[in-house]
């Protein structure tokens, strides 16, 4: 068991940001489900733990649990719910990193969830159709966050083709339009809240990509907060400073190593700039397999 946990930790540490987000979502779902199964077996009456982290539709409910605007995007109502969300996050998370950075993905995941949750609350408190439901309705799921990633990728590279089972190749812009269209047509269905949140997430993704193309990163403040929060839990290791040692002799070898390293870094940077320029002019499909790999590796550095 210890080896399994160690392997999971190592995979999480080495994984891309979308892999880490999948681990977090699945981990929360598994732990929550196991706790629920255990308590039900012993018929233990407990408070609604799930509801504490779900986003209420009413503004009064939200005031009592403001953290739910963040926590709801990591909660899921069932196996199929989390399965499809994580599959979409895996597929489009990997594609997103071809065009944006890992921090952009992390920040947009949160931004999409916030915008989706906010639109959900506004809609349920504005439209008369939901007036009888607003008091007890809640929202969970990463769908809004995932749709933000899909929409941003489609905005950045609209003509990129993805292969769909049974449907064949389809351009990203059409896939995004189909998904958004389905959500618009479904906002009066039994899962109205989920579809409204999807639209909020998609709008956030388009907003992010459009702003970034003009030089404004809408996720910078989110990443600043997340980095500060993460740093609170990182262990500080205090090491004794080694005594200074003086080496006599020819230092040319050291200078040569520094020069080689700097030259290599510059060559890598120039290559990435060349690929990005080609991507901008001719699109993603024009890149060779080696160029795609170089761009993907650069996004992880």
Secondary structure, DSSP 8 states (H G I E B T S, - for coil): -HHHHHHHHHHHHHS-HHHHHHHHHHHHHHHHHHHHHHHHHTT-----HHHHHSEESSHHHHHHTTTHHHHGGG--SSHHHHHHHHHHHHHHHHHHTTTS-HHHHHHHHHHHHHHHHHHHHHHHHH-GGGTTTTTT-EE--SHHHHHHHHHHHHHHTTT-EEEETTTEEEEHHHHHHHHHHHHHHTTTSTTHHHHHHHHHHHHHHHHHHHHHHTT--TTHHHHHHHHHHHHHHS--------------S--HHHHHHHHHHHHHHHHHHHHHHHHHHHHHHH-GGGS-HHHHHHHHHHHH-
